[in-house]
């Protein structure tokens, strides 16, 4: 694990909340650059990411290099007090490379070779691609590693966004090597994969392929291992670039931009985050403010509550959704400050100036097609001023909440494999429902990777924790025995790390801790619900739950449903001063909200907000020399913050619709 390091700044320069964007000057004539600088300084921009997609400009042909334009850009930014987060430019190889070496192009599970003409058209495991890419990284590091204007290295871009799952022959060779390291012997692999089923037994690692399209379902553990391998292949590529940068320019911190947003799940970002000096994220609104806040909270967890970098988000409309609406007044500032509340010490956009051509010409930017006389640019300038009011927050950790929601990429991958009781289950949706219900109750919650220590939390929620190793089972059991309160749900504790079910009945790894046993799952049809004794209903899933420990309390029962009517739906087992609660159906957000008044008091969790603000305001804290309370208006109404104490760094006690206030105390 690397030690946290932030943007390099000149000695004596105070830390601040940085502000900026992806900057693509190579898309514009030289005379535009001076106007860019003028507008950047007006907005308070102090950092830009440069050269992300500039490989073809830097290396126009094999053996030919052109750094003059990049020298000019970096010197220009530095002369005007704007730091450069310099990308290694390896995200998209130039056409000459893929024409000369088509073997670097990725291959789909169906055997289709993807062509150049878009971006990220390269195999993470290609030795040929890596040779060319690492030469580029080396030349950039040697030329700019000592430049005082370079404040960070930006490895590649959104690693694996479009090319994580490559099924090529290069991938097959690398996959075999990864499996040999993981299992040591082909006998151990055969046991882990359960290859006695369907006559899949392997005689050697050379017989193994990626899970390409087959006549029927591929082996489930093979699929899970390929997801792990694909994530690790991206991490391996990342560390190859990082090691070159650290060797040549050890004083410049290294980052890469994650994609913690929506259903993006191709990489285990908790694991990847251990390999860089600070973590960064690209987030675009795909649903609502709560999804944004959930993702930002998870970034705070990945960063282990240390500051992180919001590398990309949008000032207004994007261009890649089916319908792309602009943001409403106030949302540009509110969305940005929500990320800051959850630990972002840099707020950046894609991109600085809206493109005049190309696939993203209708994607919003800090300077839109309409220029500086636009609402978007005026809001950009206003946000720059607000961030200056928050400079004392820079460097502050995210404040720890009383409640943690566990997040696990391996459970996400595993729970949504084929050949399961239902294909309707959505792992992240369940976690997000719990998050929203807590925010509606006025409760702060941290979203944290499953491997992190949770001993200091009063309440830990582990939704659909499908895959549970013996170490995770023992750690969560010890948490409960030590006085903690655990809540887990249907389809949790089902399998070990090899995707083998725990025998003896469900919920497997947690069966003894919860004091319940389930013989069979009872998934629900589309549109089917089951009534519950607390007036709520469940959908998607139900179970005939047998209580196996005398001390188990039945909190909610099923009212109807074959084989389950009258049986337990939600149970709680006291364990010393702690407890373990099991929810055997999908409650949805409304059902979780109805259950929280039963769960929270037992754990000693209370809202810190006045009753009138609960559900209407999200409270997030950061902690440095003082505590900073961010109060985010989730509504379209004006709200009063009268009665809250502290110094207003941003806002007043009248919180406008979609507004944010920050109190220091």
C-alpha positions as CSV (number, residue, x, y, z in Angstrom):
1,X,0.0,0.0,0.0
2,X,1.4,3.4,-1.0
3,X,1.5,6.3,1.4
4,X,-1.0,9.2,0.8
5,X,0.6,12.1,-1.1
6,X,-1.2,15.0,-2.6
7,X,-0.5,17.4,-5.5
8,X,3.0,18.8,-5.5
9,X,3.0,22.5,-4.8
10,X,5.8,25.0,-4.5
11,X,7.3,25.2,-1.0
12,X,5.4,27.6,1.2
13,X,2.2,27.5,-1.0
14,X,-0.8,26.9,1.2
15,X,-3.0,23.9,0.4
16,X,-6.3,24.7,-1.2
17,X,-9.4,22.9,-2.8
18,X,-8.1,22.7,-6.3
19,X,-10.2,23.5,-9.3
20,X,-10.0,22.7,-13.0
21,X,-10.6,20.4,-15.9
22,X,-9.3,18.1,-18.6
23,X,-7.6,20.5,-20.9
24,X,-7.1,19.6,-24.6
25,X,-5.2,22.5,-26.2
26,X,-4.1,20.3,-29.1
27,X,-7.7,20.5,-30.4
28,X,-7.4,24.3,-30.8
29,X,-5.3,26.9,-32.6
30,X,-2.5,28.4,-30.5
31,X,-4.2,31.8,-30.3
32,X,-7.0,30.2,-28.3
33,X,-4.7,29.2,-25.5
34,X,-4.1,32.7,-24.3
35,X,-7.9,33.2,-24.0
36,X,-8.1,29.9,-22.2
37,X,-5.6,31.2,-19.6
38,X,-7.6,34.5,-19.2
39,X,-10.8,32.6,-18.6
40,X,-9.1,30.0,-16.3
41,X,-7.7,32.8,-14.1
42,X,-11.1,34.5,-14.0
43,X,-12.7,31.2,-12.8
44,X,-10.0,30.5,-10.2
45,X,-8.7,27.4,-12.0
46,X,-5.4,26.1,-10.5
47,X,-5.0,22.6,-12.1
48,X,-5.6,21.1,-15.5
49,X,-5.2,17.5,-16.8
50,X,-3.2,17.6,-20.0
51,X,-2.4,15.1,-22.8
52,X,-4.9,12.4,-21.9
53,X,-5.6,11.6,-25.5
54,X,-2.5,13.1,-27.2
55,X,-0.4,10.0,-28.1
56,X,-0.9,10.6,-31.8
57,X,0.2,14.2,-31.4
58,X,3.2,13.4,-29.3
59,X,4.3,10.4,-31.5
60,X,2.9,11.0,-35.0
61,X,4.8,8.0,-36.4
62,X,6.9,5.2,-35.1
63,X,10.2,6.6,-34.0
64,X,9.0,10.3,-34.5
65,X,8.4,12.5,-31.4
66,X,6.9,16.0,-31.1
67,X,7.1,17.6,-27.6
68,X,7.4,21.2,-28.7
69,X,3.7,21.9,-28.4
70,X,3.5,20.2,-25.0
71,X,6.5,22.2,-23.7
72,X,4.6,25.3,-24.7
73,X,1.4,24.2,-22.9
74,X,3.1,23.2,-19.7
75,X,5.3,26.4,-19.6
76,X,2.2,28.5,-20.3
77,X,0.2,27.0,-17.5
78,X,3.1,27.2,-15.0
79,X,3.8,30.9,-15.9
80,X,0.2,31.6,-14.9
81,X,0.1,29.6,-11.7
82,X,-1.9,26.7,-13.1
83,X,-0.5,23.2,-12.2
84,X,-0.5,20.4,-14.7
85,X,-1.7,16.9,-13.9
86,X,0.2,15.4,-16.8
87,X,-1.3,12.3,-18.4
88,X,0.9,9.5,-19.7
89,X,-1.2,9.7,-22.9
90,X,-1.5,5.9,-23.2
91,X,-5.3,5.6,-23.2
92,X,-5.7,5.4,-26.9
93,X,-2.9,4.2,-29.3
94,X,-2.5,6.1,-32.6
95,X,-3.7,4.6,-35.8
96,X,-0.2,3.9,-37.1
97,X,0.4,1.6,-34.1
98,X,-2.7,-0.6,-34.5
99,X,-2.1,-0.7,-38.3
100,X,1.4,-1.9,-37.8
101,X,0.5,-4.2,-34.8
102,X,-3.2,-5.3,-35.1
103,X,-2.4,-7.9,-32.5
104,X,-2.8,-5.3,-29.8
105,X,-6.5,-4.9,-30.5
106,X,-8.9,-6.4,-28.0
107,X,-11.1,-9.4,-28.8
108,X,-14.7,-10.0,-27.5
109,X,-16.0,-13.2,-26.0
110,X,-17.5,-14.0,-29.4
111,X,-14.1,-13.8,-31.1
112,X,-14.7,-10.4,-32.8
113,X,-11.6,-8.2,-32.9
114,X,-12.4,-4.6,-32.1
115,X,-10.9,-2.0,-34.4
116,X,-9.4,1.4,-34.0
117,X,-11.5,4.5,-34.6
118,X,-12.8,5.0,-31.0
119,X,-10.7,4.9,-27.9
120,X,-9.1,2.3,-25.6
121,X,-8.6,-0.1,-28.4
122,X,-5.8,-2.1,-26.8
123,X,-5.4,-5.3,-24.8
124,X,-4.3,-4.8,-21.1
125,X,-2.2,-8.0,-21.4
126,X,-0.6,-7.2,-24.8
127,X,3.3,-7.3,-24.5
128,X,3.5,-5.4,-27.8
129,X,1.2,-2.6,-26.6
130,X,3.0,-2.4,-23.3
131,X,6.4,-2.0,-25.0
132,X,5.2,1.0,-27.0
133,X,3.2,2.5,-24.1
134,X,6.0,2.2,-21.6
135,X,8.5,3.8,-24.0
136,X,6.1,6.8,-24.2
137,X,5.8,6.9,-20.4
138,X,9.5,6.9,-20.1
139,X,10.1,9.7,-22.5
140,X,7.4,11.9,-20.8
141,X,8.9,11.2,-17.4
142,X,12.4,12.0,-18.5
143,X,11.3,15.2,-20.2
144,X,8.9,16.6,-17.6
145,X,9.6,14.8,-14.3
146,X,11.5,17.8,-13.0
147,X,9.3,20.5,-14.5
148,X,8.0,22.6,-11.6
149,X,4.6,23.0,-13.3
150,X,3.9,19.2,-13.2
151,X,1.9,18.6,-10.0
152,X,0.9,15.0,-10.6
153,X,1.1,12.1,-13.0
154,X,-2.1,10.8,-14.5
155,X,-1.7,7.2,-15.5
156,X,-3.7,6.3,-18.7
157,X,-7.4,7.2,-18.4
158,X,-10.4,5.3,-16.9
159,X,-8.5,2.1,-17.0
160,X,-10.7,-0.7,-18.4
161,X,-13.6,1.5,-19.2
162,X,-14.1,-0.1,-22.7
163,X,-11.4,-2.8,-22.8
164,X,-11.3,-4.6,-19.4
165,X,-12.6,-7.9,-20.6
166,X,-10.4,-9.1,-23.4
167,X,-10.6,-12.7,-24.6
168,X,-7.7,-12.7,-26.9
169,X,-4.8,-15.2,-27.1
170,X,-2.7,-12.7,-25.1
171,X,-5.3,-12.7,-22.4
172,X,-5.4,-16.5,-22.4
173,X,-1.7,-16.7,-21.8
174,X,-1.8,-14.1,-19.0
175,X,-4.9,-15.8,-17.5
176,X,-3.1,-19.1,-17.3
177,X,-0.2,-17.5,-15.5
178,X,-2.5,-15.7,-13.1
179,X,-4.3,-19.0,-12.3
180,X,-1.0,-20.8,-11.8
181,X,0.1,-18.2,-9.3
182,X,-3.3,-18.3,-7.5
183,X,-3.7,-22.1,-7.3
184,X,-0.2,-23.5,-7.6
185,X,-1.3,-26.7,-9.1
186,X,-3.9,-27.9,-11.6
187,X,-5.4,-30.2,-9.0
188,X,-6.1,-27.2,-6.8
189,X,-7.7,-25.4,-9.7
190,X,-9.9,-28.4,-10.5
191,X,-11.1,-28.5,-7.0
192,X,-11.8,-24.7,-6.8
193,X,-13.6,-24.7,-10.2
194,X,-15.5,-27.9,-9.4
195,X,-14.5,-29.4,-12.8
196,X,-15.9,-32.8,-12.0
197,X,-19.2,-31.2,-13.1
198,X,-19.8,-31.5,-16.9
199,X,-16.5,-33.3,-17.5
200,X,-14.6,-30.1,-17.3
201,X,-11.5,-31.5,-15.6
202,X,-8.2,-29.9,-16.9
203,X,-5.0,-31.9,-17.3
204,X,-2.8,-28.8,-17.4
205,X,-3.0,-25.0,-17.3
206,X,-2.3,-25.0,-21.0
207,X,-5.8,-26.3,-21.6
208,X,-7.5,-23.4,-20.0
209,X,-9.1,-20.5,-22.0
210,X,-10.9,-17.3,-20.9
211,X,-14.7,-17.9,-20.6
212,X,-15.4,-17.3,-24.2
213,X,-18.9,-17.8,-25.6
214,X,-19.7,-21.5,-25.2
215,X,-22.6,-23.8,-26.0
216,X,-24.1,-23.2,-22.5
217,X,-23.2,-21.6,-19.3
218,X,-19.4,-21.2,-18.7
219,X,-18.1,-22.5,-15.4
220,X,-19.1,-20.0,-12.7
221,X,-15.8,-20.0,-10.8
222,X,-14.0,-19.6,-14.1
223,X,-16.1,-16.6,-14.8
224,X,-15.4,-15.2,-11.3
225,X,-11.7,-15.8,-11.6
226,X,-11.7,-14.1,-15.0
227,X,-13.3,-11.0,-13.5
228,X,-10.6,-11.0,-10.8
229,X,-7.9,-11.6,-13.3
230,X,-9.2,-8.8,-15.6
231,X,-9.2,-6.4,-12.7
232,X,-5.7,-7.5,-11.6
233,X,-4.5,-7.1,-15.2
234,X,-5.5,-3.5,-15.1
235,X,-3.7,-3.1,-11.8
236,X,-0.6,-4.8,-13.2
237,X,-0.6,-2.4,-16.1
238,X,-1.1,0.6,-13.8
239,X,1.9,-0.4,-11.6
240,X,4.1,-0.8,-14.7
241,X,3.5,2.8,-15.6
242,X,3.7,3.9,-11.9
243,X,7.1,2.2,-11.4
244,X,8.6,4.0,-14.3
245,X,7.2,7.4,-13.1
246,X,8.4,6.7,-9.5
247,X,11.9,5.8,-10.7
248,X,12.4,8.8,-12.9
249,X,10.4,11.5,-11.0
250,X,10.0,10.2,-7.4
251,X,8.8,13.6,-6.1
252,X,5.7,13.7,-8.3
253,X,2.7,11.8,-7.0
254,X,0.9,9.3,-9.2
255,X,-2.9,8.8,-9.6
256,X,-5.3,7.3,-12.1
257,X,-9.0,8.1,-12.5
258,X,-11.5,5.5,-11.4
259,X,-15.2,5.2,-12.5
260,X,-17.1,4.7,-9.3
261,X,-20.5,5.5,-10.8
262,X,-23.6,3.5,-11.6
263,X,-23.1,-0.1,-12.7
264,X,-19.5,0.3,-13.7
265,X,-17.9,-2.7,-12.0
266,X,-15.0,-4.0,-14.1
267,X,-12.3,-3.2,-11.5
268,X,-11.9,-3.7,-7.8
269,X,-11.1,-0.1,-7.0
270,X,-10.5,-0.8,-3.3
271,X,-7.6,-3.0,-4.4
272,X,-6.4,-0.6,-7.1
273,X,-6.5,2.3,-4.8
274,X,-3.7,0.8,-2.7
275,X,-1.3,1.2,-5.6
276,X,-1.4,5.0,-6.1
277,X,-0.5,8.1,-4.0
278,X,-4.1,9.5,-4.1
279,X,-7.2,8.2,-5.6
280,X,-9.3,10.0,-8.3
281,X,-12.7,9.5,-9.7
282,X,-14.8,10.3,-12.7
283,X,-18.5,10.6,-11.9
284,X,-21.4,11.6,-14.1
285,X,-25.0,11.9,-12.9
286,X,-26.8,8.7,-14.1
287,X,-29.7,8.7,-11.7
288,X,-30.1,11.4,-8.9
289,X,-28.3,13.2,-6.2
290,X,-28.4,10.2,-3.9
291,X,-26.5,8.0,-6.3
292,X,-23.9,10.8,-6.7
293,X,-23.6,11.0,-2.9
294,X,-23.4,7.2,-2.5
295,X,-20.6,7.0,-5.1
296,X,-18.8,9.9,-3.4
297,X,-19.1,8.2,0.0
298,X,-17.7,5.0,-1.5
299,X,-14.8,7.0,-2.9
300,X,-14.2,8.3,0.7
301,X,-14.1,4.7,1.8
302,X,-11.7,3.7,-1.0
303,X,-9.5,6.6,0.0
304,X,-9.7,5.5,3.7
305,X,-11.1,8.8,4.6
306,X,-8.2,10.7,3.1
307,X,-8.7,13.5,0.5
308,X,-9.3,12.3,-3.1
309,X,-9.5,14.0,-6.5
310,X,-12.7,14.4,-8.5
311,X,-11.0,14.2,-11.9
312,X,-14.1,14.4,-14.1
313,X,-17.7,15.3,-13.8
314,X,-20.0,17.5,-16.0
315,X,-21.0,21.1,-15.7
316,X,-24.3,20.3,-17.4
317,X,-25.6,17.8,-20.0
318,X,-23.5,14.8,-21.2
319,X,-23.8,13.3,-24.7
320,X,-23.9,9.6,-24.1
321,X,-27.3,9.0,-22.4
322,X,-30.4,8.3,-24.5
323,X,-31.7,11.8,-23.6
324,X,-29.3,14.5,-22.3
325,X,-30.9,17.2,-20.3
326,X,-28.9,20.2,-18.9
327,X,-28.5,20.6,-15.2
328,X,-31.0,22.9,-13.4
329,X,-30.0,26.1,-11.7
330,X,-27.9,25.4,-8.6
331,X,-27.1,21.8,-9.6
332,X,-23.6,22.5,-11.0
333,X,-22.5,23.9,-7.6
334,X,-24.5,21.5,-5.5
335,X,-23.1,18.4,-7.2
336,X,-19.6,19.6,-7.0
337,X,-19.8,20.5,-3.3
338,X,-21.4,17.1,-2.5
339,X,-18.2,15.5,-3.7
340,X,-16.1,18.0,-1.6
341,X,-18.3,17.1,1.4
342,X,-17.4,13.4,1.0
343,X,-13.6,14.1,0.8
344,X,-12.7,15.5,-2.7
345,X,-9.9,18.1,-2.4
346,X,-10.0,18.8,-6.1
347,X,-13.1,19.6,-8.3
348,X,-12.5,19.1,-12.0
349,X,-14.6,18.7,-15.1
350,X,-14.6,17.1,-18.5
351,X,-13.6,19.4,-20.0
352,X,-12.3,22.9,-20.1
353,X,-13.5,24.1,-23.5
354,X,-16.4,22.3,-25.3
355,X,-15.1,20.5,-28.3
356,X,-15.7,21.9,-31.8
357,X,-15.6,18.4,-33.4
358,X,-15.6,14.7,-32.4
359,X,-17.8,12.3,-30.5
360,X,-18.1,14.6,-27.5
361,X,-18.8,17.9,-29.1
362,X,-22.2,18.0,-27.4
363,X,-20.8,17.2,-23.9
364,X,-20.9,20.2,-21.7
365,X,-17.7,21.9,-20.5
366,X,-16.6,24.8,-18.3
367,X,-16.5,27.0,-21.4
368,X,-19.4,26.0,-23.6
369,X,-19.9,26.6,-27.3
370,X,-21.7,29.9,-26.3
371,X,-18.5,31.2,-24.6
372,X,-18.2,33.1,-21.4
373,X,-21.5,34.9,-21.7
374,X,-23.4,31.8,-20.6
375,X,-25.1,30.6,-17.4
376,X,-22.7,27.6,-17.3
377,X,-19.6,29.8,-17.3
378,X,-21.1,32.2,-14.8
379,X,-21.8,29.2,-12.5
380,X,-18.2,28.0,-13.1
381,X,-16.8,31.4,-11.9
382,X,-19.2,31.4,-8.9
383,X,-18.1,27.9,-7.9
384,X,-14.5,29.0,-8.1
385,X,-15.2,31.7,-5.6
386,X,-17.0,29.3,-3.3
387,X,-14.1,26.9,-3.3
388,X,-11.8,29.7,-2.2
389,X,-14.1,30.1,0.9
390,X,-13.5,26.4,1.7
391,X,-9.7,26.4,1.5
392,X,-9.3,25.7,5.2
393,X,-11.2,22.4,4.6
394,X,-8.4,21.2,2.3
395,X,-6.5,18.3,3.8
396,X,-9.3,17.5,6.3
397,X,-10.4,13.8,6.5
398,X,-13.9,12.8,5.9
399,X,-15.7,12.5,9.3
400,X,-16.6,9.0,10.4
401,X,-20.3,8.2,10.6
402,X,-21.9,5.8,13.1
403,X,-23.2,3.6,10.3
404,X,-21.2,1.7,7.6
405,X,-22.5,0.0,4.5
406,X,-20.1,-2.6,3.3
407,X,-19.3,-2.8,-0.4
408,X,-17.6,-5.7,-2.1
409,X,-16.8,-6.0,-5.8
410,X,-16.4,-9.8,-5.6
411,X,-19.9,-10.2,-4.2
412,X,-21.1,-7.9,-7.0
413,X,-19.5,-10.0,-9.6
414,X,-20.6,-13.3,-8.1
415,X,-24.2,-12.4,-7.1
416,X,-25.0,-11.5,-10.7
417,X,-23.5,-14.5,-12.4
418,X,-25.8,-16.7,-14.5
419,X,-27.5,-19.9,-13.3
420,X,-28.8,-18.4,-10.1
421,X,-32.2,-18.4,-8.4
422,X,-33.1,-15.2,-10.2
423,X,-31.4,-13.0,-12.8
424,X,-33.2,-9.9,-11.6
425,X,-31.0,-9.3,-8.5
426,X,-28.9,-6.1,-8.7
427,X,-26.3,-5.9,-6.0
428,X,-25.6,-2.2,-6.1
429,X,-29.3,-1.3,-6.1
430,X,-29.8,-3.1,-2.8
431,X,-26.8,-1.2,-1.2
432,X,-28.2,2.1,-2.7
433,X,-31.7,1.5,-1.2
434,X,-30.2,1.2,2.3
435,X,-28.1,4.4,1.7
436,X,-31.2,6.4,0.5
437,X,-33.3,5.2,3.4
438,X,-30.6,6.2,5.9
439,X,-30.3,9.7,4.3
440,X,-34.1,10.0,4.4
441,X,-33.9,9.3,8.1
442,X,-31.3,12.0,8.6
443,X,-28.5,9.5,9.3
444,X,-25.0,9.8,8.1
445,X,-23.5,6.6,6.7
446,X,-20.1,5.7,5.2
447,X,-19.8,3.3,2.3
448,X,-16.7,1.2,2.9
449,X,-14.9,-1.7,1.1
450,X,-15.6,-5.0,2.9
451,X,-12.0,-5.6,3.8
452,X,-11.7,-2.4,5.9
453,X,-11.8,-2.4,9.7
454,X,-15.4,-1.7,10.9
455,X,-14.9,-2.1,14.6
456,X,-15.6,1.6,15.4
457,X,-19.0,1.6,13.7
458,X,-22.1,1.2,15.8
459,X,-24.1,-0.4,13.0
460,X,-22.8,-2.2,9.9
461,X,-25.1,-3.1,7.0
462,X,-23.9,-5.8,4.6
463,X,-26.5,-6.1,1.8
464,X,-26.3,-9.1,-0.5
465,X,-22.8,-10.1,0.8
466,X,-22.9,-13.1,-1.5
467,X,-19.3,-14.2,-1.4
468,X,-17.8,-14.5,2.1
469,X,-14.3,-15.9,2.9
470,X,-13.6,-17.5,6.2
471,X,-11.6,-14.4,7.2
472,X,-14.5,-12.0,6.5
473,X,-17.0,-14.3,8.4
474,X,-14.7,-14.4,11.4
475,X,-14.1,-10.7,11.4
476,X,-17.8,-9.8,11.2
477,X,-18.6,-12.4,13.9
478,X,-16.0,-10.8,16.1
479,X,-17.5,-7.4,15.4
480,X,-20.9,-8.6,16.7
481,X,-19.4,-10.4,19.7
482,X,-17.6,-7.2,20.6
483,X,-20.8,-5.3,20.8
484,X,-21.4,-4.2,17.2
485,X,-24.7,-4.5,15.4
486,X,-24.7,-6.2,12.0
487,X,-27.5,-6.3,9.4
488,X,-27.3,-8.5,6.4
489,X,-29.8,-9.6,3.8
490,X,-31.0,-12.3,1.5
491,X,-28.4,-14.0,-0.7
492,X,-25.6,-13.2,1.8
493,X,-23.0,-15.6,3.1
494,X,-23.9,-18.0,0.4
495,X,-20.5,-19.0,-1.0
496,X,-16.8,-19.0,-0.2
497,X,-14.1,-17.4,-2.3
498,X,-14.3,-20.2,-4.8
499,X,-18.0,-19.7,-5.4
500,X,-18.7,-23.0,-3.5
501,X,-21.9,-22.9,-1.4
502,X,-21.5,-23.3,2.3
503,X,-23.2,-26.7,3.0
504,X,-25.7,-27.2,5.7
505,X,-28.2,-24.6,4.7
506,X,-28.4,-20.9,4.0
507,X,-27.3,-18.2,4.8
508,X,-24.2,-20.3,4.9
509,X,-21.3,-18.4,6.5
510,X,-23.6,-16.4,8.7
511,X,-26.1,-19.2,9.6
512,X,-24.8,-19.7,13.2
513,X,-24.3,-16.0,13.9
514,X,-27.8,-15.1,12.8
515,X,-29.4,-18.2,14.4
516,X,-31.5,-19.0,11.3
517,X,-31.5,-21.6,8.6
518,X,-33.0,-21.6,5.1
519,X,-33.4,-24.8,3.1
520,X,-34.5,-23.3,-0.2
521,X,-34.7,-19.8,-1.8
522,X,-38.1,-18.6,-3.0
523,X,-37.5,-15.9,-5.6
524,X,-40.5,-13.9,-6.7
525,X,-42.0,-13.5,-10.2
526,X,-41.9,-10.1,-11.9
527,X,-44.6,-8.0,-10.3
528,X,-45.1,-10.5,-7.4
529,X,-44.9,-9.2,-3.8
530,X,-45.3,-10.6,-0.4
531,X,-47.1,-8.8,2.4
532,X,-45.3,-8.2,5.7
533,X,-46.7,-7.9,9.2
534,X,-45.4,-4.3,9.6
535,X,-47.6,-3.1,6.7
536,X,-44.8,-3.1,4.1
537,X,-44.1,-5.6,1.3
538,X,-41.2,-7.5,-0.2
539,X,-40.4,-8.2,-3.8
540,X,-37.8,-10.0,-5.9
541,X,-37.0,-12.6,-3.1
542,X,-38.4,-14.5,-0.2
543,X,-37.4,-17.4,2.0
544,X,-38.9,-19.9,4.4
545,X,-36.8,-19.0,7.4
546,X,-36.3,-21.5,10.3
547,X,-35.2,-20.0,13.7
548,X,-32.5,-22.2,15.1
549,X,-31.5,-20.3,18.3
550,X,-33.8,-19.7,21.2
551,X,-32.8,-16.0,21.7
552,X,-33.7,-15.0,18.1
553,X,-36.4,-12.3,18.0
554,X,-38.8,-12.2,15.0
555,X,-39.1,-8.6,14.1
556,X,-41.3,-9.0,11.0
557,X,-43.3,-11.9,9.6
558,X,-44.6,-12.8,6.2
559,X,-48.4,-12.4,6.0
560,X,-48.9,-14.4,2.7
561,X,-47.0,-16.6,0.3
562,X,-46.9,-20.3,-0.1
563,X,-44.7,-22.0,2.5
564,X,-43.8,-18.7,4.1
565,X,-47.0,-17.2,5.4
566,X,-46.7,-16.7,9.2
567,X,-43.0,-17.3,9.1
568,X,-40.1,-15.0,9.9
569,X,-39.2,-12.3,7.4
570,X,-36.8,-10.2,9.5
571,X,-35.0,-11.6,12.6
572,X,-32.6,-10.3,15.1
573,X,-30.3,-12.4,17.3
574,X,-28.8,-10.7,20.4
575,X,-25.2,-11.5,21.0
576,X,-24.0,-10.0,24.2
577,X,-24.4,-6.3,23.8
578,X,-24.3,-6.7,20.0
579,X,-26.8,-8.2,17.6
580,X,-27.1,-9.8,14.1
581,X,-30.2,-9.0,12.0
582,X,-31.3,-10.9,8.9
583,X,-33.6,-9.5,6.2
584,X,-34.9,-12.3,4.0
585,X,-36.7,-10.3,1.3
586,X,-36.0,-7.2,-0.7
587,X,-37.8,-4.4,1.2
588,X,-37.1,-1.6,-1.2
589,X,-36.4,1.8,0.1
590,X,-39.8,2.3,1.7
591,X,-39.5,-1.0,3.5
592,X,-36.0,-0.2,4.8
593,X,-37.2,3.2,6.0
594,X,-40.0,1.4,8.0
595,X,-37.4,-1.0,9.5
596,X,-34.8,1.6,10.5
597,X,-36.7,2.8,13.7
598,X,-36.4,-0.8,14.9
599,X,-32.7,-1.2,14.1
600,X,-31.2,2.2,14.9
601,X,-32.1,2.6,18.6
602,X,-30.7,-0.8,19.4
603,X,-27.4,0.3,17.9
604,X,-27.5,3.7,19.6
605,X,-27.7,5.6,16.3
606,X,-29.6,8.9,16.2
607,X,-29.9,11.7,13.6
608,X,-27.8,14.8,14.2
609,X,-30.3,16.9,12.3
610,X,-33.4,18.7,13.6
611,X,-36.6,16.8,12.8
612,X,-37.6,19.4,10.2
613,X,-34.5,18.8,8.1
614,X,-34.4,15.0,8.2
615,X,-34.8,13.6,4.7
616,X,-34.7,17.1,3.2
617,X,-31.0,17.7,3.9
618,X,-28.0,15.4,3.7
619,X,-25.4,16.0,6.4
620,X,-21.8,15.1,5.6
621,X,-18.8,16.1,7.8
622,X,-15.1,16.5,7.3
623,X,-12.7,16.8,10.3
624,X,-9.5,18.8,10.4
625,X,-8.6,21.7,12.7
626,X,-12.3,22.1,13.0
627,X,-15.4,20.0,12.1
628,X,-17.0,21.0,8.9
629,X,-20.7,20.3,8.4
630,X,-21.9,20.2,4.8
631,X,-25.7,20.6,4.6
632,X,-26.9,19.7,1.1
633,X,-30.5,20.6,0.1
634,X,-32.0,17.5,-1.6
635,X,-35.2,19.4,-2.4
636,X,-36.5,22.2,-4.6
637,X,-37.7,24.1,-1.5
638,X,-36.0,26.9,0.5
639,X,-35.1,25.6,3.9
640,X,-34.3,27.2,7.2
641,X,-31.1,26.2,9.1
642,X,-32.0,28.3,12.1
643,X,-30.8,26.8,15.3
644,X,-27.7,25.1,13.9
645,X,-24.5,26.4,15.4
646,X,-21.2,27.3,13.8
647,X,-19.5,29.7,11.5
648,X,-20.9,29.8,8.0
649,X,-18.0,29.3,5.5
650,X,-20.6,29.0,2.7
651,X,-24.2,30.1,2.7
652,X,-26.5,31.4,5.4
653,X,-29.2,30.0,7.6
654,X,-31.5,30.2,4.6
655,X,-30.7,27.3,2.4
656,X,-31.9,27.9,-1.2
657,X,-33.4,25.1,-3.4
658,X,-30.6,22.7,-4.4
659,X,-28.2,24.7,-2.3
660,X,-25.3,23.8,0.0
661,X,-24.2,25.5,3.3
662,X,-21.0,24.7,5.1
663,X,-20.7,25.3,8.9
664,X,-17.4,25.2,10.7
665,X,-17.3,24.4,14.4
